[in-house]
Amino acid sequence: MNLHKFVLVGPILGAVFLILGATPDNPSSGKGIASRLSFPYEQGWLGADDAYSVPIGQGKSVWLFGDTFAGDVGNKDRNKTTMVRNSVAVTTCVTDKPCTIQYFWKNQKTPKPRSFFDTGTDEEWYWPMDGYLDGDKLYVSLMIVRNKPGAGPTDPFGFEIAGTRWATITNALAPPDQWKFSIKDLTQKDLWPGSSIVRDGDFVLFYTQASQGEGKGYMIVMRVPVKKMDSPEKNWEYLGKDGNWNAGLPHGDAQHVIDQAISEMSVRYHPSTKKWVAISPGIEFPSKRVIARTADSPIGPWSQPQDVFEFPEMKTTNPIYDKDTFCYATKEHTEFEDGNVVMTYACNSGVIAKVMNTLELYRPQVVVLDVPK
């Protein structure tokens, strides 16, 4: 299983250069812009997962988070927060200065905060996937999530996926609290496009999990012409088993680009090596490792997976380790460095009380790795 969220209702390749954000009040120093990137507990934001980023120019990136602890400014107690289903942030990173960050959600600084992308109901919500910027327009794939029938309030996996929707923000260069956006249906429950979104010539590629039940499935690639991004649901093409692109949605005849179900991942290009790099957790769950695949093309063929990182939180020598800890949400952020892999991940627990009281858990951690060859 590769879809892991925290729900309240409901040999290593190369050296690891640094790990940031290990404690809320201990900034680390290190290498390049990435060494100045962290996710501090401030503005009422006390942790989240997902952490997709979309560069928007002038040293800024939009960050898309999943379930988020949102509370009052100055509060450092998760037990005094509300869990909103998603939030966003904007980081600004300029030379020789610490990166700054500003967080956003709906009804911020009020007693009743809501998700930034809000369904208007607590029975169904969105977890953001990857995004794509075109000029000042930002597109975001949103996973539709709902409570699993019969799941209890303390079940960390008490959810199911109902499909995806498509958010279009028309003024993405403005502060997020001024965004104007619309949301519409994208796919039904068996296809989750947006695990990673990248441009390839005149098309935008969507890495898509074809789900075959809980934790089962494989990755396919769908695409949309760049000029048709306002309506991907009407313009899908998919890579077939014969290597050709076919119009419409697949019907079991799509090429298995990666034989692993990966709801969260990144596919990014490295000019320094002229390779595409796909980052994801290991195939097993819970996985103690991060794996990378490389390819000459964004559609593969992909190399065999190589281990590139071990989660320190899942080592028995780590002070916060226990059998309930698991890590996931591995994403690469190439806007910060090309010569290295700048990756974020998050760790969680199967016991909600541990997450509520362990601030080292459930926040994006930043690591810098060698680029796999």
C-alpha positions in Angstrom: 0.0 0.0 0.0 1.4 3.4 -0.9 -1.5 5.7 0.0 -0.9 6.6 3.6 -2.4 9.6 5.4 -3.2 10.7 8.9 -6.9 10.7 9.3 -8.6 12.0 12.5 -12.1 11.2 11.5 -11.5 8.7 9.9 23.6 -0.2 -0.3 22.5 3.5 -0.1 23.3 5.4 -3.3 25.5 8.3 -2.5 25.7 10.2 0.8 22.9 12.0 2.5 24.2 15.5 2.9 21.7 16.9 5.4 18.3 16.5 7.0 16.4 19.6 7.8 13.5 20.3 10.1 14.2 17.4 12.5 12.9 19.5 15.4 10.6 22.5 15.4 13.2 24.9 16.8 16.5 23.5 15.5 17.3 24.9 12.1 20.1 23.1 10.3 22.8 24.5 8.0 24.0 22.9 4.8 24.3 23.2 1.1 22.7 25.5 -1.4 19.1 26.9 -1.3 17.9 23.5 -0.1 19.8 24.0 3.2 17.7 27.0 3.9 14.3 25.3 3.2 12.2 24.1 6.2 8.6 24.0 7.4 8.5 25.9 10.7 5.6 25.6 13.1 4.2 29.1 12.9 1.1 31.1 11.8 -0.9 28.3 13.4 0.4 25.6 11.1 1.5 22.6 13.1 2.3 19.9 10.5 1.1 18.3 7.3 2.0 15.7 4.7 2.0 15.5 0.9 4.3 18.5 0.1 4.1 18.8 -3.6 5.8 22.0 -4.9 5.3 24.0 -8.0 7.8 26.8 -8.9 6.1 30.0 -9.9 9.2 32.2 -10.6 11.3 34.8 -8.7 12.4 32.2 -6.2 8.9 31.3 -5.2 7.2 27.9 -5.0 3.6 27.0 -4.2 3.4 24.0 -1.8 0.4 21.7 -1.7 -0.2 19.9 1.6 -2.6 17.2 2.6 -4.2 16.8 6.1 -3.0 19.7 8.2 -3.0 20.7 11.8 -4.4 24.2 11.8 -4.8 26.4 14.9 -4.2 29.7 16.5 -1.2 31.8 15.8 1.4 31.0 18.5 -0.1 27.7 19.5 2.3 24.7 19.6 -0.1 22.1 20.9 -1.7 19.8 18.2 -4.4 18.9 20.7 -5.6 22.5 20.4 -5.8 22.4 16.6 -8.3 21.4 13.9 -7.4 18.9 11.2 -8.1 20.5 7.9 -7.9 18.3 4.9 -5.4 20.4 2.9 -3.5 23.6 3.0 -1.1 25.5 0.8 2.0 27.6 1.3 4.3 29.9 -0.6 8.1 29.8 0.0 10.4 32.5 -1.2 14.1 31.6 -1.4 16.7 34.2 -2.4 20.4 34.0 -2.3 22.2 33.9 1.1 19.0 34.3 3.1 16.8 31.8 4.9 13.7 30.9 2.9 10.5 32.4 4.1 7.1 30.6 4.1 3.5 31.7 4.4 0.7 29.2 5.0 -2.9 29.4 3.9 -6.2 27.7 4.6 -9.8 28.8 4.6 -11.2 30.7 7.7 -7.6 31.2 8.9 -7.3 32.9 12.3 -10.9 31.9 13.1 -12.3 29.2 15.5 -13.6 27.2 12.6 -10.8 26.7 10.0 -11.6 24.8 6.8 -9.5 23.2 4.0 -8.0 25.5 1.4 -9.7 23.4 -1.3 -13.0 22.7 0.5 -15.8 20.4 -0.6 -18.2 22.1 1.8 -18.8 18.9 3.7 -16.8 16.7 6.2 -18.0 13.5 4.5 -15.8 14.1 1.4 -12.6 16.0 1.0 -9.5 16.6 -1.2 -5.9 15.6 -0.9 -3.9 17.6 -3.4 -1.7 15.8 -5.9 0.8 17.4 -8.3 0.3 20.7 -10.1 1.2 22.4 -13.3 1.8 26.1 -14.0 1.1 27.7 -17.3 1.8 31.4 -17.2 -0.2 32.7 -14.2 -2.6 29.8 -14.3 -2.1 26.9 -12.0 -3.7 23.5 -12.4 -3.9 21.0 -9.5 -5.2 17.4 -9.5 -7.3 16.7 -6.4 -7.9 13.2 -5.0 -11.4 12.8 -3.8 -11.4 11.0 -0.4 -14.2 9.9 1.9 -14.7 7.9 5.0 -14.6 4.2 4.6 -17.9 2.6 5.6 -17.6 1.0 9.1 -14.2 2.7 9.9 -13.8 4.0 13.4 -12.5 7.5 14.2 -9.1 6.2 15.3 -8.4 4.1 12.2 -5.5 5.8 10.4 -6.5 4.1 7.1 -10.3 4.6 7.5 -10.7 6.2 4.1 -11.3 5.3 0.4 -10.7 7.1 -2.9 -13.7 8.2 -4.9 -11.8 9.6 -7.9 -10.2 12.9 -8.8 -11.2 16.5 -9.6 -9.4 19.3 -11.4 -8.7 22.7 -9.9 -7.9 25.6 -12.1 -6.5 28.7 -10.4 -6.5 31.7 -12.9 -4.3 34.1 -10.9 -1.7 31.8 -9.3 0.9 34.5 -9.0 -1.3 36.4 -6.5 -1.2 35.4 -2.8 -3.3 32.3 -2.3 -5.8 34.0 -0.2 -6.6 36.0 -3.3 -6.8 33.1 -5.7 -9.8 32.6 -8.0 -10.4 29.0 -8.9 -12.9 26.5 -10.0 -13.1 22.7 -9.5 -14.6 20.1 -11.7 -14.8 16.3 -12.1 -11.8 14.6 -13.7 -11.8 10.8 -13.4 -13.7 8.1 -11.5 -12.4 6.0 -8.7 -10.1 3.6 -10.6 -7.8 6.2 -12.1 -5.8 8.7 -10.1 -4.0 11.0 -12.5 -1.6 13.5 -11.0 0.8 11.5 -8.9 3.3 13.5 -10.9 2.7 16.0 -13.7 5.4 17.0 -16.2 5.6 18.7 -19.5 6.9 16.8 -22.6 6.9 18.9 -25.7 3.4 19.9 -26.7 1.9 17.7 -24.1 1.5 17.5 -20.3 2.0 14.0 -18.9 0.1 12.7 -15.9 1.6 9.8 -14.0 -1.6 7.9 -13.0 -2.2 5.1 -10.6 -4.6 2.5 -12.1 -6.1 1.1 -8.9 -7.0 -2.5 -8.5 -8.2 -2.4 -5.0 -6.6 -1.2 -1.7 -2.8 -0.9 -2.2 -2.9 -2.7 -5.5 -2.4 -1.4 -9.0 0.3 0.0 -11.3 1.3 3.2 -12.9 0.3 4.3 -16.4 0.9 7.6 -18.3 -1.9 9.7 -19.7 -1.4 13.0 -21.4 -3.2 16.2 -22.5 -2.2 18.8 -25.1 -0.7 21.8 -23.4 -3.4 24.0 -25.0 -6.2 21.8 -23.7 -5.3 21.9 -20.0 -8.5 23.7 -19.1 -10.4 20.5 -20.0 -8.3 17.4 -19.6 -11.3 15.2 -19.1 -12.3 15.8 -22.7 -8.8 15.4 -24.2 -7.2 12.4 -22.6 -4.7 10.2 -24.4 -3.0 7.2 -22.8 0.1 5.2 -23.6 -1.0 1.8 -24.8 0.7 -1.6 -24.4 1.9 -1.3 -28.0 3.7 2.0 -27.3 1.2 4.1 -29.2 -0.9 6.9 -27.8 -4.6 6.3 -27.9 -7.5 8.8 -27.5 -9.7 8.6 -24.4 -9.4 6.7 -21.2 -7.7 3.3 -21.0 -9.7 0.1 -20.7 -7.1 -2.3 -19.4 -5.0 -1.8 -22.5 -2.6 0.8 -21.0 1.1 0.2 -20.8 2.3 -0.6 -17.2 5.0 2.0 -17.1 5.9 1.1 -13.5 4.6 -2.1 -11.9 4.0 -0.5 -8.5 1.0 1.3 -7.2 2.2 4.7 -6.2 -0.3 7.3 -5.2 2.4 9.9 -4.3 5.7 10.2 -6.2 7.7 12.6 -8.3 9.0 12.3 -11.9 11.5 15.1 -12.6 14.2 15.8 -15.2 17.9 16.5 -14.4 19.8 18.4 -17.1 23.0 17.6 -15.3 22.7 13.9 -16.1 20.1 14.2 -18.9 18.0 11.7 -17.1 14.5 11.6 -15.7 14.3 10.5 -12.1 11.3 8.9 -10.4 11.3 8.9 -6.6 9.0 6.8 -4.5 8.9 4.7 -1.3 9.9 1.1 -1.6 7.5 -1.5 -2.9 6.8 -3.0 0.5 4.7 -1.4 3.2 5.7 -0.1 5.6 8.9 0.7 3.7 12.0 1.8 5.4 13.6 3.0 2.2 13.2 5.4 -0.7 13.9 4.1 -4.2 14.7 5.8 -7.5 14.3 4.8 -11.1 16.0 6.6 -14.0 15.1 6.9 -17.7 16.0 8.7 -20.8 12.4 9.6 -21.5 9.6 10.6 -19.1 7.6 7.6 -20.2 10.5 5.2 -19.6 11.6 2.5 -20.0 12.6 2.9 -16.3 15.7 1.3 -14.7 15.4 -1.2 -11.9 14.8 0.6 -8.6 17.8 1.6 -6.6 17.9 2.3 -2.9 18.8 6.0 -2.3 17.7 6.7 1.3 16.6 5.0 4.5 14.2 6.8 6.7 16.0 7.6 10.0 12.7 7.7 11.9 12.2 4.0 11.1 15.5 2.9 12.5 15.3 1.2 15.9 18.1 3.5 17.2 16.0 6.6 16.6 14.5 8.2 19.8 11.1 8.5 18.2 11.0 5.1 16.6 8.4 2.5 17.5 6.7 -0.3 15.6 3.8 2.0 14.6 6.0 4.6 12.8 5.9 4.7 9.0 7.2 7.1 6.4 5.9 8.1 3.0 5.1 11.1 0.8 8.5 11.2 -1.0 8.7 14.0 -3.5 11.6 15.7 -5.4 11.8 19.5 -5.9 14.1 20.3 -8.7 13.5 24.1 -8.6 16.0 24.2 -5.6 18.9 22.3 -7.1 19.7 20.3 -10.2 23.1 18.8 -9.2 21.4 17.0 -6.3 18.1 15.5 -5.4 16.2 17.7 -3.0 13.5 15.5 -1.5 10.8 15.8 1.1 9.1 13.1 3.0 6.8 12.8 6.0 6.5 10.2 8.8 3.4 9.2 10.6 2.1 6.7 13.2 -0.6 4.2 13.3 -1.5 5.5 16.8 -3.1 8.9 16.6 -2.1 9.9 20.1 1.6 9.6 19.2 1.2 12.0 16.3 -0.8 14.5 18.4 2.0 14.6 21.0 5.2 14.1 18.9 6.0 17.2 16.9 8.9 15.5 15.2 6.4 13.4 13.3 4.0 14.5 10.7 5.8 17.4 9.0 7.8 17.6 5.7 11.4 16.7 6.2 14.0 17.9 3.7 16.9 15.8 2.6 19.6 16.3 -0.1 20.8 13.2 -2.0 23.2 12.5 -4.8 21.5 12.3 -8.2 21.2 8.6 -9.2 23.1 7.6 -12.3 
